[in-house]
């Protein structure tokens, strides 16, 4: 297999011992380059994750990695003594110079993690149990970070969930239309414009700032192969100050529909109420005791808004020429946009029922 990078050479710069055997691309992430590297250590084959941080997206990788270092250390300390604690938090492997990352000669920032065995992620939710377990994991993640000591975490992507600014970026892309794609997305642009009024709703709710994940997709939590339990939250690049509702909104966006994020058959895009109920019950089971009444009261709105915001991001990237997300086919980002906006419509059709559920729980 021809790899984009010499993973063996990169791995030699980390405190990984044994003989490098081979590596291959790993996962379905849109942003970073991720590899699974296998080492022979005393006759046993052990796996590690090597990642090259995308510096087009993350402008200050050193600050990002300091966030990851602090967060993983704090989580590890909080989990000491629990069964299987080493599988419940990502473990950074230091570089040979003691740093939490390696900077190569081309200016690339790399990091290494111990591979978490006997667990996997899912790109699309398969059952309410999965949704519930993922929500429990993300709620626990927020709760464990509630007492993260100062200083404030760095903002790895400024205004990441600032929906009004996301909307403004879309308007700018439509106005300039740099690669002449606006005509292809006319219905999607009109849908976005029709929903302009809700873009500022969470920011106006005066909710407390907390340390949050900010990218709570289903495939960012690992589920145990044997039990299905959510065991480890991964992809910590966007852990930074935010609102807990950003996280819950992402859970809704990625879990209430079984369809994939880029599904072309929009008839498959439906917000399934049992999935939403599982998310609410799982999340509140682990996070309820530290949430404010206002945070709980905006759970439904969060699901709709973050789904809409993600559609704005896909649509903007499509209009400017696919500069942020990795694409694998023509109009890939436009397909992603359509799934998000169809899901917003499905949530809107069930909004009253969802609100009554949250009030009961």
C-alpha positions in Angstrom: 0.0 0.0 0.0 1.3 3.4 -1.0 0.9 5.8 2.0 0.7 9.5 1.8 3.3 9.8 4.6 6.3 7.7 5.8 4.5 6.5 8.9 7.4 4.4 10.1 9.7 7.3 10.1 7.2 9.5 11.9 6.6 6.8 14.5 10.3 6.6 15.3 10.1 10.1 16.8 7.7 8.9 19.5 8.3 6.8 22.7 7.1 3.6 21.0 9.3 0.7 21.4 9.7 -2.4 19.3 10.0 -3.0 15.5 7.7 -1.1 13.2 5.9 -3.6 11.0 3.4 -1.7 8.8 0.7 1.0 8.8 -2.5 1.9 7.0 -5.0 4.7 6.8 -7.5 4.5 9.6 -11.0 5.8 10.2 -13.4 8.0 8.2 -12.5 11.5 9.6 -12.8 14.5 7.2 -9.9 16.6 8.6 -6.7 15.0 9.8 -4.5 12.2 8.3 -4.9 9.2 10.5 -2.9 5.9 10.5 -2.9 2.7 12.4 0.7 1.6 13.0 1.6 -1.9 14.1 4.7 -2.8 16.1 6.2 -6.1 17.1 6.9 -5.8 20.8 8.4 -9.1 22.1 6.5 -11.3 19.8 3.2 -9.5 20.2 1.7 -7.1 17.7 0.5 -3.9 19.2 -1.3 -1.1 17.5 -1.0 2.7 17.8 -2.7 5.7 16.2 -0.6 8.3 14.4 -2.2 11.5 13.3 -1.0 14.5 11.2 -2.9 17.6 12.4 -4.5 19.6 9.6 -2.9 23.0 9.9 -5.2 24.5 7.3 -8.0 23.9 9.8 -6.1 24.2 13.0 -3.9 27.3 12.9 -2.1 26.8 16.2 -1.4 23.0 16.6 0.8 23.6 19.6 -2.1 25.2 21.5 -4.4 22.5 20.3 -2.1 19.8 21.7 -1.7 21.6 25.0 -5.5 21.4 25.3 -5.4 17.7 24.5 -2.6 17.1 27.0 -4.4 18.9 29.8 -7.8 17.3 29.1 -6.5 13.8 28.8 -4.4 14.2 32.0 -7.5 15.6 33.9 -9.7 12.8 32.7 -7.2 10.1 33.6 -6.9 11.5 37.1 -10.7 11.6 37.5 -11.0 8.0 36.3 -8.3 6.4 38.5 -9.6 3.3 40.2 -12.5 2.7 37.9 -12.5 -0.7 36.1 -10.9 -0.4 32.6 -9.9 3.2 33.2 -7.1 3.0 30.7 -9.7 2.3 27.9 -11.9 5.2 29.0 -9.6 8.1 27.9 -7.2 8.6 25.1 -3.5 8.1 26.1 -1.0 10.4 24.5 2.4 8.9 23.8 5.2 11.5 24.2 7.6 12.3 21.5 11.2 11.4 22.2 12.0 15.0 23.1 9.3 14.9 25.8 6.8 17.1 23.9 3.2 15.9 23.4 3.7 16.2 19.7 6.4 15.8 17.0 7.2 18.6 14.5 8.7 17.1 11.4 11.1 18.7 9.0 8.3 19.7 6.6 6.5 21.6 9.5 3.9 18.9 10.1 2.6 18.4 13.6 2.1 14.7 14.6 0.7 13.0 17.6 0.5 9.4 18.8 -2.1 7.5 20.9 -2.3 4.0 22.3 -4.8 2.1 20.3 -8.0 1.3 22.2 -8.7 -2.4 21.5 -12.0 -4.3 21.6 -14.0 -1.2 20.8 -15.1 0.6 17.6 -17.0 3.6 16.3 -20.0 3.8 14.1 -20.6 6.4 11.3 -24.4 5.9 11.5 -26.5 5.0 14.6 -28.0 1.5 14.5 -30.2 1.4 17.6 -31.6 3.5 20.4 -29.2 1.7 22.8 -26.2 3.0 20.8 -27.6 6.5 20.9 -28.2 6.3 24.6 -24.6 5.0 25.3 -23.1 7.7 23.2 -25.1 10.4 25.0 -24.1 9.0 28.4 -20.4 9.1 27.3 -20.5 12.7 26.1 -22.5 13.7 29.2 -19.9 12.1 31.5 -17.1 13.7 29.5 -18.6 17.2 30.1 -19.2 16.4 33.8 -15.6 15.2 34.4 -14.3 18.4 32.8 -16.6 20.6 34.8 -13.8 21.1 37.4 -10.9 21.4 34.9 -8.5 23.9 36.6 -7.5 27.2 34.9 -6.3 28.6 32.6 -9.1 28.7 30.1 -8.6 26.2 27.2 -7.4 27.7 23.9 -10.0 28.2 21.2 -8.7 25.9 18.5 -11.2 27.2 16.0 -12.4 30.6 16.9 -16.2 31.0 16.7 -16.6 27.3 15.8 -20.3 27.2 16.8 -21.1 30.9 16.3 -24.0 30.3 14.1 -24.6 33.9 13.1 -21.0 34.1 11.8 -21.5 30.8 10.0 -24.5 32.3 8.3 -22.6 35.5 7.4 -19.9 33.3 5.8 -22.5 31.6 3.7 -23.9 35.0 2.6 -20.4 36.1 1.6 -19.9 32.9 -0.4 -23.2 33.3 -2.2 -22.3 36.9 -3.0 -18.9 36.1 -4.5 -19.7 32.6 -5.9 -16.0 32.0 -6.5 -16.3 28.7 -8.3 -19.7 29.3 -10.0 -21.7 26.8 -7.9 -24.5 29.0 -6.5 -26.9 28.0 -9.3 -26.5 24.3 -8.4 -27.5 25.0 -4.8 -30.4 27.4 -5.2 -32.9 25.5 -3.2 -30.4 24.9 -0.3 -29.5 28.6 -0.3 -33.2 29.6 -0.1 -33.7 27.1 2.8 -30.9 28.7 4.7 -32.2 32.2 4.1 -35.7 31.1 5.3 -34.1 30.0 8.6 -32.0 33.0 9.3 -34.0 34.1 12.4 -33.0 31.1 14.5 -29.2 31.6 14.1 -28.8 33.7 17.2 -31.1 31.8 19.6 -28.6 29.9 21.7 -26.2 32.9 21.9 -29.0 35.0 23.3 -30.0 32.5 25.9 -27.1 33.6 28.2 -26.0 30.0 29.0 -22.8 29.3 31.0 -19.5 28.7 29.3 -18.0 25.3 30.0 -15.3 23.0 28.6 -17.0 21.1 25.9 -16.2 18.7 23.1 -17.8 20.8 20.3 -17.9 17.9 17.8 -20.1 15.2 19.4 -20.7 13.0 16.4 -21.7 9.4 17.1 -18.4 8.3 15.5 -16.4 10.3 18.1 -17.3 7.9 20.9 -16.0 4.4 21.0 -18.4 1.6 22.0 -17.2 -1.7 23.6 -17.4 -4.6 21.2 -18.8 -7.0 23.8 -21.2 -4.9 25.8 -22.0 -1.9 23.5 -21.2 0.4 26.4 -19.8 3.8 25.5 -16.2 3.8 26.8 -14.1 6.6 25.3 -14.7 10.0 23.7 -12.2 10.6 21.0 -11.2 13.4 18.5 -10.4 16.1 21.0 -9.2 18.7 18.5 -12.2 21.0 19.2 -12.3 20.6 23.0 -12.4 24.2 24.1 -14.8 26.7 25.8 -18.3 26.4 24.6 -21.9 25.6 25.5 -23.0 22.1 26.5 -25.9 22.5 24.0 -23.4 22.6 21.2 -22.5 19.0 22.2 -26.1 17.8 22.6 -27.1 19.4 19.3 -24.3 17.4 17.6 -25.6 14.2 19.2 -29.0 14.9 17.8 -27.6 15.7 14.4 -25.6 12.5 14.1 -27.9 10.1 15.9 -31.6 10.6 15.3 -31.3 9.4 11.7 -29.8 6.1 10.7 -28.8 7.4 7.3 -25.3 8.4 6.6 -24.2 12.1 6.6 -23.9 12.1 2.8 -26.9 9.9 1.9 -28.3 10.8 -1.5 -31.7 9.3 -1.0 -33.3 12.0 1.1 -36.4 9.8 1.8 -34.1 8.0 4.3 -33.5 11.2 6.3 -35.9 11.0 9.2 -35.5 12.1 12.8 -36.6 9.0 14.6 -38.3 9.9 17.9 -37.1 6.8 19.8 -33.5 7.8 18.9 -34.1 11.3 20.3 -35.7 9.9 23.4 -32.6 7.6 23.9 -30.3 10.6 23.6 -32.3 12.7 26.1 -32.4 9.9 28.7 -28.8 8.9 28.2 -27.4 12.4 28.3 -29.5 13.5 31.4 -28.6 10.3 33.2 -24.9 11.4 33.3 -25.1 15.2 33.0 -28.3 16.2 34.7 -26.9 17.1 38.1 -24.6 19.8 36.8 -26.8 21.3 34.1 -28.9 24.5 34.7 -32.6 24.6 34.0 -32.0 26.9 31.0 -29.6 24.3 29.5 -32.1 21.6 29.9 -34.8 23.7 28.5 -33.0 24.3 25.2 -32.2 20.7 24.3 -34.6 20.5 21.5 -33.6 23.8 20.0 -30.0 22.8 20.2 -30.6 19.7 18.0 -32.3 21.8 15.3 -29.9 24.6 15.4 -26.7 22.6 15.3 -28.0 20.5 12.5 -28.8 23.7 10.6 -25.4 25.1 11.4 -23.7 22.1 10.0 -25.7 22.4 6.9 -24.5 26.0 6.6 -20.9 24.8 6.9 -21.2 22.1 4.2 -23.0 24.5 1.9 -20.4 27.3 2.4 -17.6 24.8 1.7 -19.3 23.6 -1.4 -19.7 27.2 -2.7 -16.1 28.1 -2.1 -14.7 25.0 -3.7 -14.4 22.3 -1.0 -11.5 23.8 0.9 -12.3 22.5 4.4 -13.9 19.1 4.3 -12.4 16.2 2.4 -14.6 15.2 -0.5 -14.7 11.9 -2.4 -17.1 12.6 -5.2 -18.6 15.4 -7.3 -21.0 17.6 -5.2 -20.2 15.7 -2.1 -20.6 18.7 0.2 -23.9 19.6 -1.5 -25.1 16.1 -0.7 -24.1 16.6 2.9 -25.9 19.9 3.0 -29.1 18.3 1.7 -29.1 15.6 4.4 -28.7 18.3 7.2 -31.5 20.5 5.9 -33.8 17.6 5.4 -33.1 16.5 9.0 -33.9 20.1 10.2 -37.3 19.8 8.6 -37.9 16.4 10.2 -37.1 17.8 13.7 -39.4 20.8 13.1 -42.2 18.4 12.4 -41.8 16.7 15.8 -40.6 19.7 17.8 -43.7 19.9 20.1 -43.5 16.1 20.9 -39.8 16.4 21.6 -40.3 19.3 23.9 -42.9 17.4 25.9 -40.5 14.5 26.3 -37.7 16.7 27.7 -40.2 18.2 30.2 -41.2 14.7 31.4 -37.6 13.4 31.7 
